[in-house]
Amino acid sequence: MDIRPHTAQPMSVAAFLDRLPGKQREDCVQLCQLMMEVTGEEPVLWGPSIIGFGQKDDQQRPDCSCDGLEIGFAPRNGKILLYLRRYANHYQDILQHMDGIEPGRACMTLRSLADIDLDTLRHLLEFAWQDCTRGNG
């Protein structure tokens, strides 16, 4: 899967979010703001529909085995897919305290931010952002 920043159809993150329906747009704007606070990064539209934060490579950050999209999310069919650095099982200790989130292997699914504890979500995002050991497990 190619997740480099999308160049064929340039669109700002704000314009992309504005195209979403009501409640999903509100949730995605709130999640985007939260990720900006956690990462200190500006959002970038990756591909046609993934909003990502951090574009790091080994030369920019030798202490971190990471390249490309660090963390991000994508609105899909009325839900929000959350992409973190590691597979969902790496975050089990935090996820066991979160109702309203469905862990998959490579991403997690949220129905609505109203269904989850936002403080725990912030903790999850902070943990994922600070963890530079990204791997498959």
Secondary structure, 3 states (H helix, E strand, C coil): CCCCECCCCCCCHHHHHHCCCHHHHHHHHHHHHHHHHHHCCCCEEECCCEEEEEEECCCCCCCCCCCEEEEEEEEECCEEEEECCCCHHHHHHHHCCCCCEEECCCCEEECCHHHCCHHHHHHHHHHHHHCCCCCCC
